[in-house]
C-alpha cells in the first residue's frame, strides 16, 4: 500500500491529515490523544509499519 492509498483510507474514515516535512500526521477528533505519523515514501510502506498505522487508526 502506498502513502497516497493510506491517506485516502484515513481521510474516508474521518481522520484529518496535516503535512510535516518528513511525515504526515493523522488526527481524529473521535480518538482524543491519538496521533498517527505516516511516512512519506514513494514506494510501498513496509508491512509492519502499515499494520501499526491501521491498528492505531482502529481499521484492522
N, C-alpha and C positions, 0 to 999 in steps of 0.2 A: 504494500500500500504506500502511495506517495504522500508527500506533505500536503498537497492540494486536496487529495481524497480525504485525508484525516480532517483537515479544516472544514471541508464541506459537510462531513458527517457530524462534526461537533456543532457547527452552526445550525444544522437542521434539527438538532436536539436541544436548542436553547442556550448554547454556550456563546459568550461574547469573546471575540478574538482581538487582542491588542498586539501590535507589532513591536518587536525589540530588534536589537542589532544581530543577535545570533539565534534567538529563539522567538517563537510566538508564545503568547501567554493566554490560555483559555480560562475564563472566569464565568461562573454561573451563579446568578442570584439565588437559585433554589438549593445550592450547595455552598453555604457560607464557609469560608476558610479554605476551600479547595481551589488551588491554582495549579494548572497543569502546563508545564513548559513543553512546547512542541518544537523540535529541532528543525532548522531549515536545511534540507538536503535536496539535491537534485535527483538522487537515486531513491530507491525504496528505503523506508525506515526499517531498521533491523527488527526481527520478530519479537525479541524480548522487550524492546522499547515500545513497540506498537501495543503489545499486550498490557504493559503498565499504563500507557495512556488511556486505553479503552477501559481498563479496570478502574482507574481513578475517576473516569467520567461516568462510571456506572453503566456502561454499554455492553459489558461482557462478563 
